[in-house]
Amino acid sequence: MENNFSKFFRGLTTFTIVILVTGIILFLTILKQHFLFIFPFVLLFYYASTLVLHKYMLWITRNDVSKFSFKFMMLSFLKMFIYIVFGVLYIVFDEENAVNFLIVYLLLYVAYAVYEVKSVMKLINDSKV
């Protein structure tokens, strides 16, 4: 389990650094007028929540694989709800940047969701072997 988490941690960290560098380059050049001060914090939020969920998923596969699908779906729903609450709260307090924030927020959501699902599918396939 620890080896799986270490690989996921390294991969997610690399993925996050690539997104951070790309975002900084874009915000300093092409998207300068749309700069979001909160971008690194949103990225950190997605990074941390993805790590925590994956760690818990590894724990579930070690203890109770039969309930994995149900727990994964419930945790994903809970995480999505938390993301929505965070997004709405930010928009309430910074209406001026709402559109820019939503675009960045949704792009990050999709990127991390794809990464997470890909990793979970690999985890499931590896545990079947």
C-alpha positions in Angstrom: 0.0 0.0 0.0 2.8 2.4 0.9 4.5 1.9 -2.4 1.2 2.7 -4.2 0.8 5.9 -2.2 4.4 6.9 -2.8 4.0 6.5 -6.5 0.7 8.4 -6.5 2.3 11.1 -4.3 5.2 11.6 -6.7 3.0 11.5 -9.7 0.4 14.0 -8.3 3.2 16.3 -7.1 4.7 16.3 -10.6 1.3 16.9 -12.1 0.6 19.8 -9.7 4.0 21.4 -10.4 3.4 21.2 -14.1 0.0 22.9 -13.7 1.5 25.5 -11.4 4.3 26.4 -13.8 1.9 26.4 -16.8 -0.5 28.6 -14.8 2.2 31.1 -13.8 3.5 31.3 -17.3 0.0 31.9 -18.7 -1.0 34.4 -16.0 2.3 36.3 -16.6 1.9 36.5 -20.4 -1.3 35.7 -22.3 -3.8 35.9 -19.4 -2.1 38.8 -17.6 -5.4 40.7 -17.4 -7.2 37.7 -15.9 -4.6 37.0 -13.1 -6.1 35.3 -10.1 -4.3 35.8 -6.8 -6.1 32.7 -5.4 -4.8 30.3 -8.2 -2.0 28.7 -6.1 -4.3 28.3 -3.1 -7.0 26.6 -5.3 -4.2 24.4 -6.7 -3.1 23.5 -3.2 -6.7 22.7 -2.2 -7.1 20.3 -5.1 -3.8 18.7 -4.5 -4.4 18.1 -0.8 -7.9 16.8 -1.2 -6.8 14.4 -4.0 -4.0 13.1 -1.8 -6.3 12.6 1.2 -9.0 10.8 -0.9 -6.4 8.5 -2.5 -4.8 7.6 0.8 -8.3 6.7 2.1 -9.0 4.7 -1.1 -5.8 2.7 -0.6 -6.9 2.0 3.0 -10.3 0.8 1.8 -8.8 -1.6 -0.7 -6.6 -3.0 2.0 -9.5 -3.5 4.5 -12.7 -3.9 2.6 -12.5 -4.2 -1.2 -16.2 -5.3 -1.4 -17.4 -1.8 -0.5 -14.8 0.1 -2.5 -17.1 1.3 -5.3 -19.8 2.5 -2.9 -17.3 4.3 -0.7 -15.4 5.8 -3.7 -18.7 7.2 -5.0 -19.8 8.6 -1.7 -16.4 10.2 -1.1 -16.3 11.6 -4.6 -19.8 13.1 -4.0 -18.7 14.6 -0.7 -15.6 16.0 -2.2 -17.6 17.5 -5.1 -20.0 19.1 -2.6 -17.1 20.6 -0.7 -15.7 21.9 -4.0 -19.0 23.5 -4.8 -19.3 25.2 -1.4 -15.7 26.5 -1.6 -16.4 27.8 -5.2 -19.7 29.5 -4.2 -18.1 31.1 -1.1 -15.3 32.5 -3.2 -17.7 33.9 -5.8 -19.8 35.5 -3.1 -16.8 37.3 -1.7 -15.1 38.2 -5.0 -17.9 38.8 -7.6 -15.6 40.8 -9.8 -13.4 37.8 -10.7 -16.2 35.3 -10.7 -16.0 34.3 -14.4 -12.2 34.0 -14.3 -12.3 32.0 -11.1 -15.0 29.6 -12.4 -13.1 28.9 -15.6 -9.8 28.1 -13.7 -11.7 26.3 -11.0 -13.6 24.0 -13.4 -10.4 23.4 -15.5 -8.6 22.3 -12.4 -11.5 20.2 -11.3 -11.6 18.3 -14.6 -7.8 17.9 -14.6 -7.6 16.5 -11.1 -10.7 14.3 -11.6 -9.2 12.7 -14.7 -5.9 12.2 -12.9 -7.7 10.7 -9.9 -10.0 8.4 -11.8 -7.0 7.2 -14.0 -5.1 6.4 -10.8 -8.0 4.6 -9.1 -8.6 2.5 -12.2 -4.9 1.5 -12.2 -5.2 0.7 -8.5 -8.3 -1.5 -9.2 -6.6 -3.2 -12.1 -3.5 -3.9 -10.1 -5.4 -5.3 -7.2 -7.2 -7.8 -9.5 -3.9 -9.3 -10.7 
